Amino acid sequence: MGLPVKVAAGALLVLAANLHAQDIGSDWPEGSSMHTLHMESKRLDSAHAALSDAHAGLLARLERMGGGAPVLAGEVALHHERWVAYRKADCELSGTLTGAGGAWPAVHGLTCERTQVENRARAVDTVRRCLEGLPPDHARFEQLECLEGLVDGFDHGY
Protein backbone atom coordinates (compact mmCIF):
# COMPACT_ATOMS: atom_id res chain seq x y z
CA MET A 1 0.00 0.00 0.00
CA GLY A 2 1.48 3.37 -1.02
CA LEU A 3 2.06 6.25 1.35
CA PRO A 4 -0.94 8.35 0.11
CA VAL A 5 -3.31 5.42 0.74
CA LYS A 6 -1.84 4.87 4.22
CA VAL A 7 -2.21 8.57 5.03
CA ALA A 8 -5.82 8.59 3.80
CA ALA A 9 -6.65 5.44 5.76
CA GLY A 10 -5.06 6.92 8.87
CA ALA A 11 -7.01 10.15 8.44
CA LEU A 12 -10.27 8.21 8.18
CA LEU A 13 -9.49 6.29 11.35
CA VAL A 14 -8.76 9.55 13.18
CA LEU A 15 -12.02 10.95 11.81
CA ALA A 16 -13.91 7.89 13.05
CA ALA A 17 -12.33 8.25 16.48
CA ASN A 18 -13.27 11.93 16.63
CA LEU A 19 -16.83 11.17 15.60
CA HIS A 20 -16.91 8.51 18.27
CA ALA A 21 -16.08 11.16 20.87
CA GLN A 22 -18.60 13.77 19.67
CA ASP A 23 -22.31 13.85 19.07
CA ILE A 24 -22.36 15.43 15.60
CA GLY A 25 -24.32 12.84 13.63
CA SER A 26 -27.32 15.12 13.24
CA ASP A 27 -25.09 17.69 11.52
CA TRP A 28 -24.90 15.44 8.45
CA PRO A 29 -27.64 14.46 5.99
CA GLU A 30 -29.25 11.09 6.67
CA GLY A 31 -27.67 8.43 4.47
CA SER A 32 -24.40 10.31 4.09
CA SER A 33 -21.20 8.55 5.03
CA MET A 34 -20.66 10.86 8.00
CA HIS A 35 -24.19 10.35 9.35
CA THR A 36 -23.86 6.60 8.88
CA LEU A 37 -20.46 6.64 10.56
CA HIS A 38 -21.97 8.38 13.57
CA MET A 39 -24.89 5.94 13.76
CA GLU A 40 -22.59 2.90 13.48
CA SER A 41 -20.40 4.35 16.20
CA LYS A 42 -23.41 4.56 18.54
CA ARG A 43 -24.43 0.99 17.65
CA LEU A 44 -20.89 -0.20 18.29
CA ASP A 45 -20.95 1.43 21.73
CA SER A 46 -24.13 -0.50 22.55
CA ALA A 47 -22.67 -3.74 21.22
CA HIS A 48 -19.51 -3.28 23.32
CA ALA A 49 -21.64 -2.66 26.42
CA ALA A 50 -23.59 -5.88 25.77
CA LEU A 51 -20.36 -7.80 25.22
CA SER A 52 -18.85 -6.38 28.39
CA ASP A 53 -21.91 -7.46 30.39
CA ALA A 54 -21.92 -10.94 28.85
CA HIS A 55 -18.20 -11.36 29.47
CA ALA A 56 -18.49 -10.20 33.10
CA GLY A 57 -21.31 -12.74 33.59
CA LEU A 58 -19.18 -15.51 32.14
CA LEU A 59 -16.19 -14.66 34.33
CA ALA A 60 -18.40 -14.48 37.43
CA ARG A 61 -19.82 -17.90 36.59
CA LEU A 62 -16.34 -19.38 36.19
CA GLU A 63 -15.21 -17.86 39.49
CA ARG A 64 -18.18 -19.45 41.30
CA MET A 65 -17.53 -22.90 39.83
CA GLY A 66 -14.39 -23.61 41.86
CA GLY A 67 -11.92 -26.32 40.95
CA GLY A 68 -9.81 -25.22 38.02
CA ALA A 69 -12.44 -22.82 36.73
CA PRO A 70 -10.89 -19.67 38.28
CA VAL A 71 -7.67 -20.45 36.41
CA LEU A 72 -9.74 -20.81 33.25
CA ALA A 73 -11.34 -17.45 34.04
CA GLY A 74 -7.93 -15.82 33.82
CA GLU A 75 -7.27 -17.46 30.46
CA VAL A 76 -10.72 -16.47 29.21
CA ALA A 77 -10.14 -12.85 30.32
CA LEU A 78 -6.82 -12.70 28.45
CA HIS A 79 -8.36 -14.34 25.37
CA HIS A 80 -11.20 -11.79 25.43
CA GLU A 81 -8.82 -8.84 25.64
CA ARG A 82 -6.83 -10.11 22.69
CA TRP A 83 -9.97 -10.99 20.73
CA VAL A 84 -11.28 -7.41 21.04
CA ALA A 85 -7.96 -5.96 19.83
CA TYR A 86 -7.75 -8.40 16.93
CA ARG A 87 -11.32 -7.80 15.76
CA LYS A 88 -10.83 -4.04 15.82
CA ALA A 89 -7.65 -4.27 13.74
CA ASP A 90 -9.14 -6.86 11.40
CA CYS A 91 -12.25 -4.78 10.75
CA GLU A 92 -10.29 -1.57 10.25
CA LEU A 93 -8.25 -3.33 7.59
CA SER A 94 -11.41 -4.81 6.10
CA GLY A 95 -12.91 -1.33 5.81
CA THR A 96 -9.78 0.01 4.14
CA LEU A 97 -9.72 -2.87 1.67
CA THR A 98 -13.17 -1.95 0.37
CA GLY A 99 -11.51 0.77 -1.66
CA ALA A 100 -14.50 3.00 -1.04
CA GLY A 101 -14.09 6.75 -1.03
CA GLY A 102 -14.71 9.37 1.62
CA ALA A 103 -15.58 8.10 5.08
CA TRP A 104 -17.10 4.88 3.76
CA PRO A 105 -14.07 2.70 4.62
CA ALA A 106 -14.45 3.77 8.25
CA VAL A 107 -18.19 3.04 8.06
CA HIS A 108 -17.51 -0.45 6.70
CA GLY A 109 -14.89 -1.01 9.39
CA LEU A 110 -17.28 0.01 12.17
CA THR A 111 -20.09 -2.10 10.71
CA CYS A 112 -17.76 -5.11 10.59
CA GLU A 113 -16.66 -4.54 14.18
CA ARG A 114 -20.23 -4.05 15.43
CA THR A 115 -21.38 -7.25 13.76
CA GLN A 116 -18.44 -9.21 15.17
CA VAL A 117 -18.97 -7.78 18.67
CA GLU A 118 -22.70 -8.58 18.58
CA ASN A 119 -21.95 -12.15 17.48
CA ARG A 120 -19.31 -12.49 20.19
CA ALA A 121 -21.73 -11.26 22.88
CA ARG A 122 -24.20 -13.99 21.83
CA ALA A 123 -21.43 -16.62 21.86
CA VAL A 124 -20.22 -15.56 25.32
CA ASP A 125 -23.77 -15.66 26.65
CA THR A 126 -24.27 -19.13 25.15
CA VAL A 127 -21.09 -20.35 26.87
CA ARG A 128 -22.27 -18.92 30.21
CA ARG A 129 -25.65 -20.63 29.86
CA CYS A 130 -23.89 -23.90 28.98
CA LEU A 131 -21.81 -23.67 32.15
CA GLU A 132 -24.88 -22.82 34.23
CA GLY A 133 -26.62 -25.90 32.85
CA LEU A 134 -23.94 -28.30 34.07
CA PRO A 135 -24.85 -30.51 37.01
CA PRO A 136 -22.98 -29.86 40.28
CA ASP A 137 -20.95 -33.07 39.87
CA HIS A 138 -19.96 -32.38 36.25
CA ALA A 139 -16.70 -33.58 34.79
CA ARG A 140 -14.02 -31.04 33.86
CA PHE A 141 -14.26 -31.95 30.17
CA GLU A 142 -17.85 -30.68 30.24
CA GLN A 143 -16.62 -27.24 31.33
CA LEU A 144 -14.06 -27.29 28.58
CA GLU A 145 -16.66 -28.28 26.00
CA CYS A 146 -18.76 -25.27 26.99
CA LEU A 147 -15.76 -22.97 26.65
CA GLU A 148 -15.01 -24.22 23.12
CA GLY A 149 -17.70 -21.82 21.94
CA LEU A 150 -15.27 -18.94 22.54
CA VAL A 151 -12.74 -20.22 20.01
CA ASP A 152 -13.44 -19.56 16.34
CA GLY A 153 -13.40 -22.79 14.37
CA PHE A 154 -12.37 -24.91 17.36
CA ASP A 155 -10.85 -28.20 16.22
CA HIS A 156 -10.50 -31.15 18.58
CA GLY A 157 -7.29 -32.10 16.78
CA TYR A 158 -8.70 -35.21 15.19
ZIMO-V10387 format. One record per residue. N is the residue number from 1. RES is the residue in three letters. PHI is phi in radians with two decimals (* if undefined). OMEGA is omega in degrees with one decimal (* if undefined). D_FIRST is the distance of its C-alpha to the first C-alpha in Angstrom with 2 decimals. Layout:
N;RES;PHI;OMEGA;D_FIRST  N;RES;PHI;OMEGA;D_FIRST
//
This chain:
1;MET;*;-178.9;0.00  2;GLY;-1.28;-178.2;3.82  3;LEU;-1.02;179.7;6.71  4;PRO;-1.04;179.0;8.40  5;VAL;-1.19;178.2;6.39  6;LYS;-1.10;179.3;6.70  7;VAL;-1.12;179.5;10.18  8;ALA;-1.12;179.3;11.05  9;ALA;-1.11;178.0;10.35  10;GLY;-1.10;179.0;12.34  11;ALA;-1.10;178.4;14.94  12;LEU;-1.14;178.7;15.49  13;LEU;-1.17;176.1;16.08  14;VAL;-1.13;177.9;18.49  15;LEU;-1.05;179.3;20.10  16;ALA;-1.08;179.4;20.64  17;ALA;-1.14;178.8;22.17  18;ASN;-1.17;176.9;24.39  19;LEU;-1.10;-179.9;25.52  20;HIS;-1.05;-175.7;26.31  21;ALA;-1.55;-176.5;28.61  22;GLN;-2.15;176.7;30.37  23;ASP;-1.86;-177.1;32.45  24;ILE;-2.09;-176.5;31.33  25;GLY;-1.04;-177.8;30.70  26;SER;-1.31;178.2;33.92  27;ASP;-1.34;-175.4;32.79  28;TRP;-2.00;179.1;30.49  29;PRO;-1.12;178.0;31.76  30;GLU;-1.02;-179.3;31.98  31;GLY;1.63;177.7;29.27  32;SER;-1.29;-179.9;26.80  33;SER;-1.08;-178.5;23.40  34;MET;-1.20;176.9;24.68  35;HIS;-1.11;179.9;27.92  36;THR;-1.11;177.4;26.30  37;LEU;-1.05;178.7;23.97  38;HIS;-1.10;-178.7;27.15  39;MET;-1.14;178.3;29.06  40;GLU;-1.12;178.2;26.47  41;SER;-1.09;177.3;26.41  42;LYS;-1.12;179.0;30.20  43;ARG;-1.12;178.2;30.16  44;LEU;-1.13;176.1;27.77  45;ASP;-1.01;179.1;30.22  46;SER;-1.13;179.7;33.03  47;ALA;-1.12;178.1;31.27  48;HIS;-1.12;178.0;30.58  49;ALA;-1.12;178.6;34.26  50;ALA;-1.13;178.3;35.43  51;LEU;-1.13;179.2;33.33  52;SER;-1.06;178.0;34.67  53;ASP;-1.11;-179.4;38.20  54;ALA;-1.11;-179.1;37.84  55;HIS;-1.15;177.8;36.45  56;ALA;-1.08;177.5;39.27  57;GLY;-1.11;178.4;41.77  58;LEU;-1.14;180.0;40.52  59;LEU;-1.10;178.0;40.69  60;ALA;-1.09;178.9;44.14  61;ARG;-1.10;179.1;45.30  62;LEU;-1.10;179.5;44.18  63;GLU;-1.09;-179.2;45.93  64;ARG;-1.31;-173.8;49.14  65;MET;-1.31;-179.3;49.18  66;GLY;1.25;-177.0;50.16  67;GLY;1.06;178.9;50.12  68;GLY;-1.55;-175.6;46.67  69;ALA;-1.09;177.4;44.99  70;PRO;-1.07;175.0;44.40  71;VAL;-1.16;176.1;42.46  72;LEU;-1.07;179.5;40.42  73;ALA;-1.04;177.4;39.90  74;GLY;-1.11;178.1;38.17  75;GLU;-1.16;179.2;35.85  76;VAL;-1.14;179.0;35.21  77;ALA;-1.09;178.9;34.46  78;LEU;-1.14;177.8;31.90  79;HIS;-1.03;-179.1;30.32  80;HIS;-1.09;-179.9;30.18  81;GLU;-1.02;-179.3;28.52  82;ARG;-1.26;178.0;25.76  83;TRP;-1.08;-179.0;25.49  84;VAL;-1.04;-179.9;24.99  85;ALA;-1.12;180.0;22.19  86;TYR;-1.11;-177.9;20.43  87;ARG;-1.06;179.2;20.91  88;LYS;-1.05;-179.7;19.59  89;ALA;-1.12;-179.3;16.29  90;ASP;-1.09;-178.2;16.15  91;CYS;-1.28;175.4;16.99  92;GLU;-1.10;177.1;14.61  93;LEU;-1.11;179.1;11.69  94;SER;-1.01;178.1;13.80  95;GLY;-1.09;179.5;14.22  96;THR;-1.11;-176.8;10.62  97;LEU;-1.24;176.9;10.27  98;THR;-1.14;-178.6;13.32  99;GLY;1.30;-179.9;11.66  100;ALA;-1.19;179.8;14.84  101;GLY;-1.71;177.3;15.66  102;GLY;1.08;-178.8;17.52  103;ALA;-1.56;-175.8;18.28  104;TRP;-1.05;176.3;18.17  105;PRO;-1.01;177.7;15.05  106;ALA;-1.16;176.9;17.06  107;VAL;-1.05;-179.8;20.13  108;HIS;-1.09;178.2;18.75  109;GLY;-1.10;178.7;17.63  110;LEU;-1.16;178.7;21.14  111;THR;-1.11;176.4;22.87  112;CYS;-1.02;-177.4;21.30  113;GLU;-1.11;179.6;22.34  114;ARG;-1.04;-179.7;25.77  115;THR;-1.06;179.7;26.44  116;GLN;-1.11;-179.3;25.59  117;VAL;-1.17;177.4;27.73  118;GLU;-1.08;178.5;30.56  119;ASN;-1.10;179.8;30.57  120;ARG;-1.14;178.7;30.60  121;ALA;-1.04;177.6;33.51  122;ARG;-1.14;180.0;35.46  123;ALA;-1.12;180.0;34.83  124;VAL;-1.11;178.9;35.94  125;ASP;-1.13;177.2;38.99  126;THR;-1.10;178.4;39.84  127;VAL;-1.11;178.7;39.76  128;ARG;-1.04;179.6;42.02  129;ARG;-1.12;177.2;44.44  130;CYS;-1.06;179.5;44.52  131;LEU;-1.12;179.4;45.49  132;GLU;-1.16;-179.1;48.08  133;GLY;-1.44;-179.6;49.59  134;LEU;-1.29;176.9;50.34  135;PRO;-1.19;-178.6;54.02  136;PRO;-0.97;-177.2;55.16  137;ASP;-1.73;-176.1;55.88  138;HIS;-1.15;176.7;52.55  139;ALA;-1.49;-178.4;51.15  140;ARG;-1.01;-178.8;48.03  141;PHE;-1.06;178.6;46.20  142;GLU;-1.19;174.4;46.63  143;GLN;-1.05;-177.1;44.72  144;LEU;-1.11;177.6;41.94  145;GLU;-1.09;176.9;41.87  146;CYS;-1.07;-175.9;41.46  147;LEU;-1.22;178.3;38.55  148;GLU;-1.01;-180.0;36.70  149;GLY;-1.11;179.1;35.65  150;LEU;-1.50;-173.9;33.17  151;VAL;-1.82;178.8;31.17  152;ASP;-1.05;175.3;28.81  153;GLY;1.02;-178.4;30.09  154;PHE;-0.95;-179.6;32.79  155;ASP;-2.18;-179.4;34.29  156;HIS;-1.19;179.3;37.76  157;GLY;1.54;177.1;36.95  158;TYR;-2.42;*;39.32
//
